[in-house]
Amino acid sequence: MQCGIILSMSSKRAIKRRACSNKKKYNEEEAKRAAYHARRKTGDWILPYGCKFCKGWHIGHPPRKVRQAIIAKQKRRNLHG
């Protein structure tokens, strides 16, 4: 008898449901405005992003790699004035 972890393969529909189900859908301009206001209100990193599932826009916290890339770009820009 073999013991192991059973990993379920999610359907595209299930992935979409998890990715978009509890998020507000915006158009691009609305997402930019909502992210701006959320950043000002909370002080958190909140950015708009295009959703590959619903083709709309959502706002949320960016992954660490994205934050690091933004910080590096800002530092380069400040060095070169």
C-alpha positions as a printed Julia matrix, in Angstrom:
81×3 Matrix{Float64}:
   0.0    0.0     0.0
   1.38   3.38   -1.03
   0.96   6.47    1.07
   1.22   9.85   -0.49
  -0.33  13.2    -0.93
  -3.1   13.43   -3.46
  -2.92  16.67   -5.37
  -6.06  17.77   -7.13
  -5.86  19.26  -10.57
  -7.93  22.42  -10.62
 -10.05  23.13  -13.62
  -9.71  26.49  -15.35
 -13.17  27.36  -14.09
 -12.14  26.66  -10.48
  -8.97  28.71  -10.87
 -10.98  31.61  -12.29
 -13.51  31.36   -9.5
 -10.75  31.58   -6.89
  -8.95  34.37   -8.72
 -11.95  36.64   -9.29
 -14.87  35.56   -7.12
 -14.32  37.91   -4.2
 -12.76  40.78   -6.09
 -14.34  43.88   -7.5
 -14.0   44.22  -11.27
 -12.96  47.64  -12.58
 -12.13  49.14  -15.94
  -8.53  50.36  -16.18
  -9.15  53.98  -15.16
 -11.39  53.0   -12.24
  -8.75  50.54  -11.01
  -6.05  53.22  -11.09
  -8.25  55.59   -9.08
  -9.3   52.89   -6.59
  -5.68  51.79   -6.05
  -4.59  55.4    -5.51
  -7.28  56.01   -2.89
  -6.63  52.66   -1.17
  -2.88  53.45   -0.98
  -3.59  56.86    0.54
  -6.08  55.44    3.02
  -4.02  52.44    4.19
  -0.41  53.35    3.39
  -0.02  49.85    1.91
   1.37  48.91   -1.47
  -1.78  48.52   -3.56
  -1.61  48.45   -7.34
  -4.06  47.9   -10.19
  -3.54  44.84  -12.4
  -5.19  43.34  -15.44
  -6.9   39.99  -14.85
  -6.25  37.26  -17.4
  -9.44  35.44  -16.41
 -12.16  38.11  -16.51
 -10.28  40.58  -18.76
 -11.13  43.31  -16.25
  -8.97  45.01  -13.66
  -8.58  44.41   -9.93
  -6.47  46.03   -7.21
  -4.27  44.3    -4.7
  -0.92  43.94   -3.0
   1.87  43.19   -5.5
   4.19  40.2    -5.06
   7.52  40.87   -3.34
   9.46  40.67   -6.63
   7.29  43.4    -8.14
   7.8   45.64   -5.09
  11.56  45.08   -5.26
  11.61  45.95   -8.98
   9.67  49.17   -8.37
  12.02  50.2    -5.54
  15.09  49.46   -7.68
  13.66  51.51  -10.56
  12.94  54.44   -8.23
  16.49  54.29   -6.85
  17.96  54.32  -10.36
  15.75  57.24  -11.3
  16.82  59.2    -8.2
  20.51  58.56   -8.93
  20.19  59.92  -12.45
  18.01  62.87  -11.4
